[in-house]
Amino acid sequence: MTPEDILEQPAQVLSQSQREQYFADGFLTIPNAIPAEWLGQLRTLSKQFLDSSRKFAASDNVFDLGPAHSLDTPHVRRLKALVDRHPDFWAFASNSPLTDIAADLLGPNVKFHSSKLNYKSPGGGEVVKWHQDISAWPHTNYSLVTLGVHLDDVAYDDGPLSCVPGSHNEELFVQRDAENRWTGSIKDEDLAGVGLDCAVDMNGGAGSVIAIHCRTVHGSRANLTNNIRALPLFVFASADAFAWMPAPSPTTKTGQIVRGEPAPFAHLDPRPCPVPPNWAEEGYGSIFTAQKK
Ligand SMILES: O=C(O)CCC(=O)C(=O)O
């Protein structure tokens, strides 16, 4: 769906001006969006998984572990395919206030794409370089959004995401190095024209939701605190957006309709999108492993 078509649909939880701001800037922070019961359960699950990671020594299809990981001090970078880790993660993605927000930004027919929980450890944590998400999972159009939930208050020191306003309406960059290897990040020479000095930190209180358009240039700051910043992220698409390459981190729920009906036609956006590696053949670790290469 186009932004104009989406904005014509009645909103469920967002105001019309919040939706307009999302389409103008390419991102939005929604304060107090998640009720306390859901927030409590997400926090509990996040801590349980972090704790259960202690017994693992190497990354697998559940945990992406950092180099400092140990029994005493878990260093998890990512809990993968969240909706397959616990039924409540899927309930949250498919039938909660989060799903209502997705429908307000994507239209009445919404398809689930993927999910993960990123942990940012003290001592810097995973600084994520500037990138655009859609280049890793291209679709027939650009009506996809990532929704993140702040489990705790997030300010500058906690390592918030940072987004460049209006960058979703500009070009998509090739996220590969000179040898054509996938880097998951935008080259320095391309960044020069992006307007990084205008980037906005997505700070917010516990229970706020951050929405990032799939074309928006964004990155993520260092964690300067002694706390682990945990951020569950869920990606949704308009039902008429169809993936044309294998998903990097598919889940058992990828492609399921969570609001409305499946689309009888694909919507084709003519703006070009670079071709990512074929993840089904090459495998995908995480953005952290790709950016560290
Ligand atoms: O976890 C973060 O702070 C950033 C995550 C991100 O940008 C991504 O996973 O695409």
The ligand as a Tripos MOL2 file, in Angstrom:
@<TRIPOS>MOLECULE
LIG
   10     9     1     0     0
SMALL
NO_CHARGES

@<TRIPOS>ATOM
      1 O1         19.7900   -3.1840   18.4450 O.co2     1 LIG1
      2 C1         20.0610   -2.0910   17.9510 C.2       1 LIG1
      3 O2         20.3500   -1.1400   18.6520 O.co2     1 LIG1
      4 C2         20.0530   -1.8490   16.4690 C.3       1 LIG1
      5 C3         19.4540   -2.9130   15.6870 C.3       1 LIG1
      6 C4         19.3460   -2.6450   14.2380 C.2       1 LIG1
      7 O3         19.4980   -1.5630   13.7330 O.2       1 LIG1
      8 C5         18.9920   -3.7900   13.4080 C.2       1 LIG1
      9 O4         18.9460   -4.9220   13.9370 O.co2     1 LIG1
     10 O5         18.7520   -3.5700   12.1910 O.co2     1 LIG1
@<TRIPOS>BOND
     1     1     2 2
     2     2     3 1
     3     2     4 1
     4     4     5 1
     5     5     6 1
     6     6     7 2
     7     6     8 1
     8     8     9 2
     9     8    10 1
@<TRIPOS>SUBSTRUCTURE
     1 LIG1         1 GROUP 0 **** ****
